[in-house]
Amino acid sequence: FRTDTDGTIESYTDGQNVTFVTNNTPIKITAAPKIISITPNSATLQWTTNRAATSKVEYGLGTTKVINKKKAFDHTVKVHTVTLTGLKPNTQYNFIAISTDPRESEKFAKAEGTFTTPVGDGVPLPKILTMNTDVD
């Protein structure tokens, strides 16, 4: 590897293997999306990529297989966390998690999945409108 041709060079190990990642390395999802938190009205997905990339989740009702909503973040990270809100209780959703190199939008990685929100009364959790803090 050469920084003049490959750009930034990163290395990491799992204890047995050493992996090198450069700006020329294709984006890969290294840990598949999983639900880390779920309520009747929201779900938080998290996944990991081998290099910094943007985060986007496209989703829709699972019964129709239509992907018609999305939530995206332009900042680049390796651990992607996206919370979907305004969901219906006891409903199945399909999703596509997408991470993109912001410098080259044609370079992306994606993974698909489904989840079902738990049963609830349909009343969303209260929203925080304002918050004050005291700094000492």
Secondary structure, 3 states (H helix, E strand, C coil): CCHHHHCCEEEEECCCCEEEEECCCCCCEEEEEEEEEEECCEEEEEEEEEEEEEEEEEEEECCCCCCCEEEEEEEEEEEEEEEEECCCCCCEEEEEEEEEECCEEEEEEEEEEEEECCCCCCCCCCCCCCCCCCCC
